[in-house]
Amino acid sequence: MESMLNKLKSTVTKVTADVTSAVMGNPVTREFEVGRHIASGGPGLCWRIYNGTKKSTKQEVAVFVFDKKMIDKYQKFEKDQIIDSLKKGVQQLTRLRHPRLLTVQHPLEESRDCLAFCTEPVFASLANVLGQWDNLPSPVPNDIKEYKLYDVETKYGLLQISEGLSFLHSGVKMVHGNLCPENIILNKSGAWKIMGFDFSISSSNPSDAELKYTCREWEPNLPPLCLPNPEYLAPEYILSVSCDAASDMYSLGVVMHAVFNEGKPVIQVNKHDIFKSFSRQLDRLSSMNPALLSKLPEEVREHVKMLLSISPTVRPDADQMTKIPFFGDVGAVTLQYFDTLFQRDNLQKSQFYKGLPKVLPKLPKRVVVYRILPALTSEFVNPDMVPFVLPNVLLIAEECTKEEYVRLILPDLTPVFKQQEPLQASNMILLIFLQKMDLLLTKTPPDDIKNSVLPMVYRAVEASSVQIQELCLNIIPTFANLIDYPSMKNSLIPRIKSACLQTSSLAVRVNSLVCMGKILEYLDKWYVIDEILPFLQQIPSREPAVLMGILGIYKCTFAHKKLGIPKEHLATKSLPHLVSLSIDNNLNLNQFNSFMMVIRDMLNRMEAEHKTKLEQLHIMQEQQRSLNITNPGSSTEEIKNTPSSGNQIDDIFGSTSVKGKENGSAATPSQPSRVSLTLEEKQRLAKEQEQAAKLRSQQPLAPQTIKPAASSSSQTKDLTSSLLNSMTSLNSLSLAGPVRPPPVQGTTMSAFPSSGPMVGPVSNGFNPGMGFQTGGIGMGMRPSGPGLYGGMASTTSTPNFGALTQNQGPSGLTNRAPNMSALDSLFTPNKPKVPLNQIGAQAAPAGSTPWVSQFGPGQNAQTPMQGGAVGMGGMPSGFGMQANPFFSPQNFSQPAAAPSGVKQSASVNNDLQDLFG
């Protein structure tokens, strides 16, 4: 890398040194900046050609420099001869003005070290292009090394030289005298120009019909730069020291041969013995071998053969050569027409430009870009011609690279983007640009798009011509993806909306809606919802086409994956608007069906989305409720209102409601739901949850199946008698006092919950905060007898044997534990007997003792002991209905309260049947 940089540095330094040494001190440098060495030309390629610019106008020029060091080897008088010859050629060229002659921008200037003058921009000499690289920079520039002449360039170039000779011979009455590839220059656009008038000869009798030219005798001792190139000279110039216009035509024939033969002339001349060389070549020229011209195109061989004739009278003149069919090629004619455009009127130009798009594809790109394009862009100064020139310029731009477009075309197009006068031409320009908008947006830099191209589009949307508006609205979707989003959102869309609302043309309004619908995909969702959809409700007209356009925008927005319409907008704005439009009388059946189809789709999606939202919300509420419902003191009414709450409770406690009662859990009283809990309530809730967790962690105990004992009726009588006696004693204790004090918490064990409401605390070992509502009991009880208690009356409440309570005695008596030894005989003989007194003292938790699970609260369950019983005073009575409050829970509750329904437990009924036969 470093070696490459050093090499580049040395090359730049060398070039700079050469330029400085060659031009330093020359007056040309006062007005022009000299650039790099690009080519060589003139007699013997002695002129170095540099590119340059004029300091004042920055106009591009070519600077021709002759370094006097090249002739240091000659004597002084020879140097003077060379300098005089070169000066003559430049001075003559400066005086002559013609399109086929090289144009001089600044006359010859001489300094101590060099000669210099400036011309139009130059590419190279024809000799450089044909492979003669003398006096070229090292290394040879690639653009010259790789340059190949196209057929159309060759044809038109030779035609240009013929026209130049015609001008010299007929107009100036002058013979060039040294026409050769060194003196033919290709300018920047590729045109062939004549220079090198060092040996030109003017007519001595310009006013006479037969012109005479005085020819100098060949002097072989002169320096080569003081003599013309002998290989391109006519034979008569050397042999007979005569010349005329035909001599230049011979030179033209040799040039034509050299162009098609890689720069080789027809004959090779020994410059040291030129007379003998010409004498030997005369026979060859007189008997022209067809193989000598084999590389020339067939249609021009005959004319070249005539030009190379030894007899000057046979050679065609310059005017005749310009009219040969070889130069009638369509490409050559097209290029020739461009060179004569300044002579045409607008009508002729317009006709030519209309047919040009058919010719351009047949021409090489280099010819089109560097020859035709400059001629076209020069017409932009004529506003009336712009609509005819612009399609051709854009056609050329399609074939150019982005860099070429920016460098060669865009600077000339920028003023055209802003052209608004005359109005008719301006409208045509807008139409042309809109048709090629994709090209402009693709190759134009972003800054120029924002500053030049898009303002033109906005102007077209707001144009007064309906045709331009329609075309613009139809074309915008094709290049919408190339427009940056801020410009589309802030500038383009507002203008389309304005055009839709303000126009009186139905076509413009419909095209505005169609255009907007096609570019929706390039907008974001919320911009469409906030700006586009509300705009649809502002459209005043109700023509079917407009309504279907509105429906199309709704449908595109609704169905697009990136956009979509929220259900809130559907419900409050979109659907009401569409429904109101759907019943318009202007719609036909198919259009109405289209509206209804979109409306149904919107309704279905809105229903699905909202249903999904509600389901998710319901699931979240259920999850929250399941966390809050673990509190056993929660409201039973809330449980009843929520169908799934009971299942969630069962899932938490691992049992159903009936089984939970069988396992000893007590029903909680109905309490209103509380938002906040006190510290004591939270402590109680924590204890209950802890106990519930312990219950879930224990293994469930299977109930013991008790087989019916084969006993006599006397055993049953003893069992019943002892049971009733025990109950009577308990009841007498409870009725002894006039007022029953409230039950003491912690002294009651309730394995079976009461069906009536409870307010006093009742302890069952699991729910310490539960109790019964007390009520006054004032009924007496008859002594028990076998006949009276033969059966139990049918009641709505099943006797509750599980409520064993320590009754308060009369005043002055201390509480004592009930004697439960009478129930020992309930167990079968084959089971191990455990005294009930011991069981009562242990106060085992629910579910831990088989005895507790034997007595389930089967509500409305009838036992075999049911039967008609007659109470006191002839009143029907039953066991536990009036005598014992534990058997009749209604006595503990208010009369209006109905017992809550509890399902019958089959296991309890079976156990009672086993116990009571």
C-alpha angles and dihedrals in degrees: 000000000000092000090053091051091049091049091049090048093051092048093051090046092050094048091047091049092050092049093046094048093044100047103024110125095011114130090229090076090063092071103021136053112222118221134183128328108260110163149344134235148148128076108348089354087278095147117084112213120214129180116239147159134230109248097218100046102017087233114163116244142164119241117211112203128184112196111212090210087079091072099042089111092065129082119260096257089049090050089051091050091051093047091048092050093050092046091052093052094050094044091050091049091049091055094050119077120189136129090243094053125075109265116233115216097181126019125242117292123192129205133170092272106031154007118237140176135164130235139171115298111293134201102191143301121277088245090059091050091049091054106271103130102172115145091011124136117267119271097035110244113259093229089062096038093052098037114125124184116234119219092248090051092050094047095047093041092055089045090054091051090050090051090049091052090047089055092050095045100041104025106034098022090228137135115217094212098195110049107164139130091272090062096046111087127195109214126211093276093047099256117145114237132185123232137149102085091167093121100031117140123208122210116265091212106033092164095056124089092233108054122212126205125196109223124200119231117252111260110193092189093066120097113270091247088061092056132063122247103278095203090067098039122107115250093242091060090065104028103039101018092233134120143173139158090298088063089065089048089057088052088051090054091052090048090052090051091048093050092057094039102055094266098309116136124223096256133027112225127201103225093201093057102024098156094058091044092054092046091054092048095052093076090049092051094045092054099039112199112223089222088064090068098035094114094055120094110268095237092060102038094092093050093048090049089055091048090054093051118129090226111076092207092065094056116098116241123240095263092052092049093055089060101050116119091244089073092046092086112135092238093050091046090050092051090046090052091054089054091055099043093110087067094055130087124231094264093054091045093050092052091049094048092050091058095040097087089067092055101042096073089057094057127081116260093240091055092047096046100041102029110027102030096060090050091051097047090049087066092063088088087069105072093196092057097047095087089055097043099042098070090055093048091051090047089056090046090060090062095046126089119246090256092051091047093052093044102040109022113023096064089059094043096053095077090046091056089062098041112124103159133113094031097220093049090045091055091049090050090053091051092050094047092048091054090054097038094120089058093050095048093045099051103026116092115248095251092053090046091055095043102038117009103045094046087057090052091049089050090052092052089053095041120131091229113091090205092058092047092051093047092046093050091048094049100042094078090056092064101024090110089062095055116092115244099243092053092048094047099042103032115015103042095047090053092049090050090049092049090051094050100040103040123099092204117098091205092056092048093050093044089050090056092045091048091049091049092052095051096046091099090064092056129077123250100250094046089055092048094045101038113016104041096046088049090060090064090057095060106111103198124085102196113143092244091053092047091050089049090054090048090050093055091049091048094047092048093045096047099039113107094217096044119033128154121258116240091242090058090044092053099043105032119003100049096043089051094047093045091053090049094046094065094053110133093226093068120095125217097271092048091048090050089052090054092048093048091055091044091052092049090052092048092049093050093045090050093048094047095046093044090052090050092051092047091052091047090049091051090051091049091049091050090050091047092049088057093048096043094067085089105099090207092064120123118281089208090060089053091052093049093052111063097199097043093083091052091050090052090049089050091052096047096034096234143079123252095262094045090048089058090048089054090056105262112143127222114253122230119255108266131170117254112261125212096207132023130216121238092257091051091050091051091050091047091051091052092049092050090049092052091047090053090052090051092053091050093054124086112252114248117231113229116251113245110226115208116218109258118234098237135147126254090259090066091054091049091050090049094050094043094050091047094050092045090054092049092048091053091050092048093049090055092052093049097045096086123066094224124033113223118221114274118266113246115244096026099087127078115194115183093170120048118233120246094222127076117279129208105158119077114264121184121213097164093261110051106036094179099064129100147148129265106246123228136181117267116196105162124117126223129223121228114273119258137172094245097049098050099042090123144356124259118245108254137166090248126063113228110261109225093171097072104090108169134177102240122217112243127217120294113291094028122109122229117258134181114265119252105249098171090105089072094059091093091064091081118083119251094245092060124080109260121231117188112246091222088064091048092052092049093051094053092202117200121258116281094021097091124054090215094068094052092055093074112059121174099249102182117214088007116151121211130201087254090072114117144132114287129183119218134199118313093015092294116141110251138172142199112285096359100105107353101057122041092201089061093046110045090178089077089065094053138057114279094241095055113100119211114254115246117256123183119248116256114224093202091058093052091050092050092049090050090053091049101044100030 
